[in-house]
Amino acid sequence: MQAELASIAIKPVSTRYAQQVRNHLIFAFTGGGARTATPAYSLDLAVTESVQSAARIQAATDVDQPTAGTVTLTSRYRLTDIRSGAVLGTGTRSFSASFDRPSQEFATYRAQIDAENRAARELAQLLSLAIAQDLAKR
């Protein structure tokens, strides 16, 4: 199975968090080794992000200040056999990670980036398992 996973070429993505997912998938598929020069499969990834306030405190009479947030990364994938063009698997997976929103703007920004990184790592693991199942079903 590891050789088949290593023969998957993952198409480029356009956002930072999608690139994180892609990088973790490449590592999961190759085990840190070199990618194959002649891939047998192609993987399309579409990763979206949703950031929501998870908790609020009342800072003033009419103002609520967010104190925690949740980043949710959702990925749709399509695995295709390059030779035949047959779609071997499709699916959607998502993962959420929480973060604190302190009063400092940079600290909040960095906490959100860290949550995105955690979500990307875990989402890549979920995708890796789903794609391995798709290959095993063939």
Buried (B, 14 or more C-beta within 10 A) or exposed (E): EEEBBBBBBBEEBEEEBBBBBBBBBBBBBBEEEEEBEEBBBBBBBBBEBEEEEBBEEEEEEEEEEBBBBBBBBBBBBBBBEBEEEEEBBEBEBBBBBBBBBEEEEEEBEEBBBEBBBBBBBBBBBBBBEBBBEBBEEE
